[in-house]
Amino acid sequence: MATAESPEESGTYTQSRRPPFSGKPGTLSGLDEATIVARAQDGDLAAFEHLVETYQGRLFRLAYRMLNDRGEAEDVVQDTLTAGWRALPGLDRSGAFGGWVYRTATNRCLDVLRRRSAHPEDSMDSAGLWPALAVQSGDPHRNAEIAAEFECLSRALAALPPGQRACWLLRELHDQSYAEIGAALGISPVTVRGRLARAREKLAEAMIQWH
């Protein structure tokens, strides 16, 4: 189920929240990512700014759905992209940047969840996770049903163990392969498959009234 984006999930930051780079990403829009990463590795700030523009929204949506906290999600994205600039020279392949930032952001989210003393589902705000619905109808009753369905999904997702939640989000919302998810979480693709199966089973049980 895809959703439209709200300001909370759009990944749009104020200038103070973004890594301090000053390139002009628009001039690189015709190049493939491998070339842009290679340029960034050579110290081209405009090339890295293009990567920031490409990934900051995606990473924010992942972090926000993992953490349900805008401030913490913004911190994860800013820390990840700033660290990405420092890590660029050490990447073996120009195409490895996307995997690196997903892996780093996911693990930073898991670190935040480990530090929390309260269960994340106790503070789950379903309106924050799914603030705008992809499909709106002229029927207020139907819109209320859709909103209730998304609230149910939000709470079910929040109740998953963090590792299962990360696998589900990376697979279902970010279209990552089992190998990419495994690399992000430091687990095997077989383990990813198992976690996904358990997550899907639990979510299906929670959503059975909507089937």
HUSULNOR-V234253 format. One record per pair of residues at least 6 apart in sequence whose ideal C-beta (glycine too) atoms are under 8 Angstrom apart, sorted by the first residue. I is the first residue (numbers start at 1). J is the second residue. Records with the same first field share a line. If there is no record, write none. Layout:
I=J  J
This chain:
1=134  150  153
2=134
3=9  130  131  132  133  134  150
4=132  133  134
5=61  132
6=131  132
8=64  70  128  131
9=60  61  64  131
10=57  60
11=56  57  58  59  60  61  77
12=57
13=56  60  74  77  78
17=74  78
18=52  56  78
19=52  78  81  82  85
21=45  48  49  52  85
22=45  49
23=44  45  46  47  48  49  50
24=46  49
25=46  49  50  52  53
27=46
28=36  39  46  47  50
29=50
31=39
33=51  54  94  95  97  98
34=94  95
35=94
36=47  50  51
37=47  51  88  91  94  95  96  97
38=94
39=46  47
40=47  48  50  51  85  88  97
41=88  89  91  94
48=85  88
51=81  84  97
52=81
55=81  98  101
56=77  81
58=174
59=76  77  80  81  101  102  105
60=73  74  77
61=173
62=102  105  106  109  169  170  173  174
63=72  73  74  76  77  105  108  109
64=70  73  128  129
65=129  157  169  173
66=73  106  109  110  113  162  165  166  169
67=73  76  109  112  113  120
68=120  123  124  125  128  129  158
70=128
72=112
76=105  108  109  112
77=105
79=108
80=101  104  105  108
81=101
83=104
84=97  100  101  104
87=100
88=97
91=97  100
99=180  183  184
102=170  174  176  180  184
103=183  184  185
106=166  170  184  185
107=184  185  186
109=162  166
110=162  163  166  185
113=120  162
114=162
120=158  162
121=155  158  159
124=154  155  158
125=154
126=150  151  153  154  155
127=151
129=150  154  157
130=150  151  153  154
133=143  146  147  150
135=146
136=143  146
137=143
149=207  210
152=206  207  209  210
153=203  206  207
155=206
156=202  203  206  207
157=165  168  169  203
158=165
159=202  206
160=168  199  202  203
163=185  187  195
164=195  196  198  199  202
165=199
166=181  184  185
167=181  185  192  195  196  199
168=196  199  200  203
170=176  180  181  184
171=178  181  192  196
176=184
178=189  192  193
179=189
181=189  192
182=188  189  191  192
185=192
187=195
204=211
